[in-house]
Amino acid sequence: MNKLLDRFDPFMFVVGILSIFVAVISLRNPLATFSAVIVIAAITAILSGIYKLTVLRGALENSGWVVFNAVVDIIIGILMLFNGKFGILFVAISFAIMFLMDSIISLWLSNIIKLVNEKYFMVDVILSVIGIILGVLLLIYPAFSILSIYYLVGLFFMITGISAIIHSI
């Protein structure tokens, strides 16, 4: 396992570079970034609901919860597309939860990195703790997330990109 983790990973390196590129673009175009995030999240929710209704429902014997979840996904997606305030709040809270969960998982996975390289472990822990703090703050103050979502998207992709490049080396 150490040999696998101790090698250069070109895929993670490219993911890191692309994430940093997306971060720079989102920081340069705040309004477009915010609007795109809401539309992408809405379309994803609608498509997820349709998928659950058409594919998953037929594959499961007891599909009541799947149908319920699919309908909720579709309703949320439609609300996000056609009710701007709902879309803004939903994206802000969802982004905070995603930021928090991703940082917690990254912190948990840093134990594996510690086995390979202590130096990268510390960087990983520091970035993860910063992400956890930001995620908690965003959950407590969703208005902060709403006012700075483009910056947070850029920061998220920057942290993800740096972390991916570190993991690739």
C-alpha atoms as an extended CHARMM CRD file, in Angstrom:
* protein
*
       169  EXT
         1         1  MET       CA              0.0000000000        0.0000000000        0.0000000000  PROA      1               0.0000000000
         2         2  ASN       CA              2.8620000000        2.3870000000        0.7850000000  PROA      2               0.0000000000
         3         3  LYS       CA              4.2900000000        1.8450000000       -2.7000000000  PROA      3               0.0000000000
         4         4  LEU       CA              0.9290000000        2.6770000000       -4.2450000000  PROA      4               0.0000000000
         5         5  LEU       CA              0.5620000000        5.8730000000       -2.2070000000  PROA      5               0.0000000000
         6         6  ASP       CA              4.2070000000        6.8780000000       -2.5550000000  PROA      6               0.0000000000
         7         7  ARG       CA              4.0970000000        7.1220000000       -6.3680000000  PROA      7               0.0000000000
         8         8  PHE       CA              3.3950000000       10.1430000000       -8.5280000000  PROA      8               0.0000000000
         9         9  ASP       CA             -0.2900000000       10.0840000000       -9.4930000000  PROA      9               0.0000000000
        10        10  PRO       CA             -0.8150000000       11.9720000000      -12.7720000000  PROA      10              0.0000000000
        11        11  PHE       CA             -4.6290000000       11.7790000000      -12.4930000000  PROA      11              0.0000000000
        12        12  MET       CA             -4.6760000000       13.5170000000       -9.0970000000  PROA      12              0.0000000000
        13        13  PHE       CA             -2.1450000000       16.0370000000      -10.3830000000  PROA      13              0.0000000000
        14        14  VAL       CA             -4.4330000000       16.9420000000      -13.3100000000  PROA      14              0.0000000000
        15        15  VAL       CA             -7.4460000000       17.1150000000      -10.9570000000  PROA      15              0.0000000000
        16        16  GLY       CA             -5.4380000000       19.4960000000       -8.7710000000  PROA      16              0.0000000000
        17        17  ILE       CA             -4.4450000000       21.7380000000      -11.6760000000  PROA      17              0.0000000000
        18        18  LEU       CA             -8.0220000000       21.7950000000      -13.0200000000  PROA      18              0.0000000000
        19        19  SER       CA             -9.4040000000       22.5820000000       -9.5610000000  PROA      19              0.0000000000
        20        20  ILE       CA             -7.0350000000       25.5270000000       -9.1960000000  PROA      20              0.0000000000
        21        21  PHE       CA             -8.0290000000       26.6930000000      -12.7070000000  PROA      21              0.0000000000
        22        22  VAL       CA            -11.7430000000       26.5540000000      -11.7480000000  PROA      22              0.0000000000
        23        23  ALA       CA            -10.9020000000       28.4530000000       -8.5450000000  PROA      23              0.0000000000
        24        24  VAL       CA             -9.2830000000       31.2880000000      -10.4940000000  PROA      24              0.0000000000
        25        25  ILE       CA            -12.2140000000       31.4880000000      -12.9340000000  PROA      25              0.0000000000
        26        26  SER       CA            -14.7970000000       31.5480000000      -10.1430000000  PROA      26              0.0000000000
        27        27  LEU       CA            -12.9460000000       34.2880000000       -8.2780000000  PROA      27              0.0000000000
        28        28  ARG       CA            -12.8140000000       36.4290000000      -11.4160000000  PROA      28              0.0000000000
        29        29  ASN       CA            -16.5330000000       36.0320000000      -12.2900000000  PROA      29              0.0000000000
        30        30  PRO       CA            -18.6010000000       36.1670000000       -9.0710000000  PROA      30              0.0000000000
        31        31  LEU       CA            -22.1030000000       36.6920000000      -10.4990000000  PROA      31              0.0000000000
        32        32  ALA       CA            -21.7050000000       34.0610000000      -13.1980000000  PROA      32              0.0000000000
        33        33  THR       CA            -20.2880000000       31.6060000000      -10.6520000000  PROA      33              0.0000000000
        34        34  PHE       CA            -23.1870000000       32.0710000000       -8.2530000000  PROA      34              0.0000000000
        35        35  SER       CA            -25.8310000000       31.7320000000      -10.9510000000  PROA      35              0.0000000000
        36        36  ALA       CA            -24.1220000000       28.6860000000      -12.4370000000  PROA      36              0.0000000000
        37        37  VAL       CA            -23.9310000000       26.9510000000       -9.0620000000  PROA      37              0.0000000000
        38        38  ILE       CA            -27.6760000000       27.3980000000       -8.4980000000  PROA      38              0.0000000000
        39        39  VAL       CA            -28.6280000000       26.2130000000      -11.9920000000  PROA      39              0.0000000000
        40        40  ILE       CA            -26.2730000000       23.2120000000      -11.8830000000  PROA      40              0.0000000000
        41        41  ALA       CA            -27.5370000000       22.1910000000       -8.4470000000  PROA      41              0.0000000000
        42        42  ALA       CA            -31.1690000000       22.5270000000       -9.5830000000  PROA      42              0.0000000000
        43        43  ILE       CA            -30.6550000000       20.4920000000      -12.7440000000  PROA      43              0.0000000000
        44        44  THR       CA            -28.7340000000       17.8590000000      -10.7980000000  PROA      44              0.0000000000
        45        45  ALA       CA            -31.5640000000       17.5460000000       -8.2670000000  PROA      45              0.0000000000
        46        46  ILE       CA            -34.1850000000       17.1960000000      -11.0120000000  PROA      46              0.0000000000
        47        47  LEU       CA            -32.1500000000       14.6180000000      -12.9460000000  PROA      47              0.0000000000
        48        48  SER       CA            -31.4480000000       12.6970000000       -9.7540000000  PROA      48              0.0000000000
        49        49  GLY       CA            -35.1610000000       12.5690000000       -8.9810000000  PROA      49              0.0000000000
        50        50  ILE       CA            -36.0170000000       11.4140000000      -12.4930000000  PROA      50              0.0000000000
        51        51  TYR       CA            -33.3160000000        8.7310000000      -12.3100000000  PROA      51              0.0000000000
        52        52  LYS       CA            -34.6680000000        7.4590000000       -9.0060000000  PROA      52              0.0000000000
        53        53  LEU       CA            -38.2110000000        7.3280000000      -10.3820000000  PROA      53              0.0000000000
        54        54  THR       CA            -37.3070000000        5.6090000000      -13.6360000000  PROA      54              0.0000000000
        55        55  VAL       CA            -34.3910000000        3.3220000000      -12.7700000000  PROA      55              0.0000000000
        56        56  LEU       CA            -34.1530000000        2.7240000000       -9.0330000000  PROA      56              0.0000000000
        57        57  ARG       CA            -37.8750000000        2.3470000000       -8.3750000000  PROA      57              0.0000000000
        58        58  GLY       CA            -38.0900000000       -0.6520000000      -10.6930000000  PROA      58              0.0000000000
        59        59  ALA       CA            -34.9750000000       -2.2630000000       -9.2510000000  PROA      59              0.0000000000
        60        60  LEU       CA            -36.1890000000       -2.3120000000       -5.6450000000  PROA      60              0.0000000000
        61        61  GLU       CA            -38.9980000000       -4.3640000000       -4.1420000000  PROA      61              0.0000000000
        62        62  ASN       CA            -39.9480000000       -1.7900000000       -1.5230000000  PROA      62              0.0000000000
        63        63  SER       CA            -39.6290000000        1.4970000000       -3.3600000000  PROA      63              0.0000000000
        64        64  GLY       CA            -41.8170000000        3.8110000000       -1.2680000000  PROA      64              0.0000000000
        65        65  TRP       CA            -38.9080000000        5.7830000000        0.1950000000  PROA      65              0.0000000000
        66        66  VAL       CA            -37.1860000000        5.9390000000       -3.1770000000  PROA      66              0.0000000000
        67        67  VAL       CA            -40.3000000000        7.4530000000       -4.7550000000  PROA      67              0.0000000000
        68        68  PHE       CA            -40.6510000000        9.9070000000       -1.8610000000  PROA      68              0.0000000000
        69        69  ASN       CA            -36.9870000000       10.9210000000       -2.1410000000  PROA      69              0.0000000000
        70        70  ALA       CA            -37.2640000000       11.2520000000       -5.9250000000  PROA      70              0.0000000000
        71        71  VAL       CA            -40.2890000000       13.5400000000       -5.6580000000  PROA      71              0.0000000000
        72        72  VAL       CA            -38.5110000000       15.6690000000       -3.0290000000  PROA      72              0.0000000000
        73        73  ASP       CA            -35.4530000000       15.9350000000       -5.3100000000  PROA      73              0.0000000000
        74        74  ILE       CA            -37.5970000000       17.0690000000       -8.2330000000  PROA      74              0.0000000000
        75        75  ILE       CA            -39.5270000000       19.6060000000       -6.1320000000  PROA      75              0.0000000000
        76        76  ILE       CA            -36.2990000000       21.0340000000       -4.6910000000  PROA      76              0.0000000000
        77        77  GLY       CA            -34.7920000000       21.2850000000       -8.1780000000  PROA      77              0.0000000000
        78        78  ILE       CA            -37.8420000000       23.0830000000       -9.5550000000  PROA      78              0.0000000000
        79        79  LEU       CA            -37.9560000000       25.4480000000       -6.5700000000  PROA      79              0.0000000000
        80        80  MET       CA            -34.2790000000       26.2380000000       -7.0400000000  PROA      80              0.0000000000
        81        81  LEU       CA            -34.8080000000       27.0510000000      -10.7070000000  PROA      81              0.0000000000
        82        82  PHE       CA            -37.9050000000       29.1910000000      -10.2840000000  PROA      82              0.0000000000
        83        83  ASN       CA            -37.6280000000       30.6340000000       -6.7590000000  PROA      83              0.0000000000
        84        84  GLY       CA            -34.4450000000       32.6310000000       -6.4770000000  PROA      84              0.0000000000
        85        85  LYS       CA            -34.4910000000       33.0360000000       -2.6950000000  PROA      85              0.0000000000
        86        86  PHE       CA            -34.9740000000       29.3170000000       -2.1260000000  PROA      86              0.0000000000
        87        87  GLY       CA            -32.1880000000       28.5020000000       -4.5780000000  PROA      87              0.0000000000
        88        88  ILE       CA            -29.8030000000       30.9050000000       -2.8910000000  PROA      88              0.0000000000
        89        89  LEU       CA            -30.4880000000       29.5550000000        0.6070000000  PROA      89              0.0000000000
        90        90  PHE       CA            -30.4660000000       25.9060000000       -0.4590000000  PROA      90              0.0000000000
        91        91  VAL       CA            -27.1510000000       26.2640000000       -2.2800000000  PROA      91              0.0000000000
        92        92  ALA       CA            -25.6140000000       28.1490000000        0.6540000000  PROA      92              0.0000000000
        93        93  ILE       CA            -26.5680000000       25.4790000000        3.1970000000  PROA      93              0.0000000000
        94        94  SER       CA            -25.7360000000       22.5840000000        0.8580000000  PROA      94              0.0000000000
        95        95  PHE       CA            -22.3550000000       24.0850000000        0.0990000000  PROA      95              0.0000000000
        96        96  ALA       CA            -21.6210000000       24.4970000000        3.8110000000  PROA      96              0.0000000000
        97        97  ILE       CA            -22.5160000000       20.8530000000        4.4760000000  PROA      97              0.0000000000
        98        98  MET       CA            -20.4370000000       19.6800000000        1.5050000000  PROA      98              0.0000000000
        99        99  PHE       CA            -17.4840000000       21.7930000000        2.6150000000  PROA      99              0.0000000000
       100       100  LEU       CA            -17.7310000000       20.4480000000        6.1610000000  PROA      100             0.0000000000
       101       101  MET       CA            -18.1280000000       16.7840000000        5.1590000000  PROA      101             0.0000000000
       102       102  ASP       CA            -15.3110000000       16.9190000000        2.6100000000  PROA      102             0.0000000000
       103       103  SER       CA            -12.9690000000       18.4310000000        5.1840000000  PROA      103             0.0000000000
       104       104  ILE       CA            -13.9060000000       15.8440000000        7.8320000000  PROA      104             0.0000000000
       105       105  ILE       CA            -13.2640000000       12.9950000000        5.3850000000  PROA      105             0.0000000000
       106       106  SER       CA             -9.9740000000       14.5950000000        4.3480000000  PROA      106             0.0000000000
       107       107  LEU       CA             -8.9180000000       14.8370000000        7.9990000000  PROA      107             0.0000000000
       108       108  TRP       CA             -9.8360000000       11.1900000000        8.5450000000  PROA      108             0.0000000000
       109       109  LEU       CA             -7.8840000000       10.1270000000        5.4440000000  PROA      109             0.0000000000
       110       110  SER       CA             -4.8370000000       12.0970000000        6.5570000000  PROA      110             0.0000000000
       111       111  ASN       CA             -3.9260000000        9.1480000000        8.8050000000  PROA      111             0.0000000000
       112       112  ILE       CA             -3.1140000000        7.1910000000        5.6520000000  PROA      112             0.0000000000
       113       113  ILE       CA             -0.9390000000       10.0420000000        4.3820000000  PROA      113             0.0000000000
       114       114  LYS       CA              0.9040000000       10.0510000000        7.7290000000  PROA      114             0.0000000000
       115       115  LEU       CA              2.1220000000        6.5210000000        7.0010000000  PROA      115             0.0000000000
       116       116  VAL       CA              3.7170000000        7.7180000000        3.7790000000  PROA      116             0.0000000000
       117       117  ASN       CA              5.0200000000       11.2090000000        4.5280000000  PROA      117             0.0000000000
       118       118  GLU       CA              4.8690000000       13.2620000000        7.7530000000  PROA      118             0.0000000000
       119       119  LYS       CA              5.3770000000       16.5750000000        5.9260000000  PROA      119             0.0000000000
       120       120  TYR       CA              2.3350000000       16.1170000000        3.6760000000  PROA      120             0.0000000000
       121       121  PHE       CA              0.3560000000       14.8440000000        6.6530000000  PROA      121             0.0000000000
       122       122  MET       CA              0.7220000000       18.1580000000        8.4900000000  PROA      122             0.0000000000
       123       123  VAL       CA             -0.2950000000       20.1670000000        5.4140000000  PROA      123             0.0000000000
       124       124  ASP       CA             -3.3010000000       17.8810000000        4.9490000000  PROA      124             0.0000000000
       125       125  VAL       CA             -4.3400000000       18.2590000000        8.5960000000  PROA      125             0.0000000000
       126       126  ILE       CA             -3.9980000000       22.0600000000        8.4830000000  PROA      126             0.0000000000
       127       127  LEU       CA             -6.0680000000       22.3350000000        5.2790000000  PROA      127             0.0000000000
       128       128  SER       CA             -8.6930000000       19.9660000000        6.6880000000  PROA      128             0.0000000000
       129       129  VAL       CA             -9.0070000000       21.8920000000        9.9580000000  PROA      129             0.0000000000
       130       130  ILE       CA             -9.3730000000       25.1730000000        8.0530000000  PROA      130             0.0000000000
       131       131  GLY       CA            -12.0920000000       23.5330000000        5.9600000000  PROA      131             0.0000000000
       132       132  ILE       CA            -13.9120000000       22.2380000000        9.0540000000  PROA      132             0.0000000000
       133       133  ILE       CA            -13.8400000000       25.6710000000       10.6930000000  PROA      133             0.0000000000
       134       134  LEU       CA            -15.1630000000       27.3260000000        7.5320000000  PROA      134             0.0000000000
       135       135  GLY       CA            -17.8620000000       24.6590000000        7.1390000000  PROA      135             0.0000000000
       136       136  VAL       CA            -19.1140000000       25.1690000000       10.6970000000  PROA      136             0.0000000000
       137       137  LEU       CA            -19.1180000000       28.9530000000       10.2710000000  PROA      137             0.0000000000
       138       138  LEU       CA            -21.0910000000       28.6320000000        7.0490000000  PROA      138             0.0000000000
       139       139  LEU       CA            -23.6920000000       26.4450000000        8.7390000000  PROA      139             0.0000000000
       140       140  ILE       CA            -24.0430000000       28.8730000000       11.6290000000  PROA      140             0.0000000000
       141       141  TYR       CA            -24.1680000000       31.9470000000        9.3650000000  PROA      141             0.0000000000
       142       142  PRO       CA            -25.7080000000       30.9770000000        5.9920000000  PROA      142             0.0000000000
       143       143  ALA       CA            -25.9610000000       34.6810000000        5.1180000000  PROA      143             0.0000000000
       144       144  PHE       CA            -22.1630000000       34.7640000000        5.0400000000  PROA      144             0.0000000000
       145       145  SER       CA            -22.2410000000       31.8850000000        2.5970000000  PROA      145             0.0000000000
       146       146  ILE       CA            -24.8300000000       33.6460000000        0.4410000000  PROA      146             0.0000000000
       147       147  LEU       CA            -22.8280000000       36.8680000000        0.3270000000  PROA      147             0.0000000000
       148       148  SER       CA            -19.5730000000       35.1490000000       -0.4890000000  PROA      148             0.0000000000
       149       149  ILE       CA            -20.5100000000       31.9540000000       -2.3470000000  PROA      149             0.0000000000
       150       150  TYR       CA            -18.3270000000       32.7590000000       -5.3420000000  PROA      150             0.0000000000
       151       151  TYR       CA            -15.3510000000       33.2840000000       -3.0430000000  PROA      151             0.0000000000
       152       152  LEU       CA            -16.1490000000       30.0680000000       -1.1790000000  PROA      152             0.0000000000
       153       153  VAL       CA            -16.4350000000       28.1200000000       -4.4250000000  PROA      153             0.0000000000
       154       154  GLY       CA            -13.0600000000       29.4840000000       -5.4420000000  PROA      154             0.0000000000
       155       155  LEU       CA            -11.5750000000       28.7130000000       -2.0270000000  PROA      155             0.0000000000
       156       156  PHE       CA            -13.0450000000       25.2010000000       -2.0540000000  PROA      156             0.0000000000
       157       157  PHE       CA            -11.5630000000       24.4450000000       -5.4660000000  PROA      157             0.0000000000
       158       158  MET       CA             -8.2460000000       26.0240000000       -4.4530000000  PROA      158             0.0000000000
       159       159  ILE       CA             -8.0020000000       23.8580000000       -1.3010000000  PROA      159             0.0000000000
       160       160  THR       CA             -9.1100000000       20.7840000000       -3.2510000000  PROA      160             0.0000000000
       161       161  GLY       CA             -6.5680000000       21.5470000000       -5.9660000000  PROA      161             0.0000000000
       162       162  ILE       CA             -3.6800000000       22.0760000000       -3.5650000000  PROA      162             0.0000000000
       163       163  SER       CA             -4.6050000000       18.9270000000       -1.6710000000  PROA      163             0.0000000000
       164       164  ALA       CA             -4.8610000000       16.8940000000       -4.9000000000  PROA      164             0.0000000000
       165       165  ILE       CA             -1.4620000000       18.1170000000       -6.1000000000  PROA      165             0.0000000000
       166       166  ILE       CA              0.1100000000       17.2980000000       -2.7260000000  PROA      166             0.0000000000
       167       167  HSD       CA             -1.4360000000       13.8300000000       -2.8090000000  PROA      167             0.0000000000
       168       168  SER       CA             -0.2440000000       13.2650000000       -6.3710000000  PROA      168             0.0000000000
       169       169  ILE       CA              3.4170000000       13.8890000000       -5.5760000000  PROA      169             0.0000000000
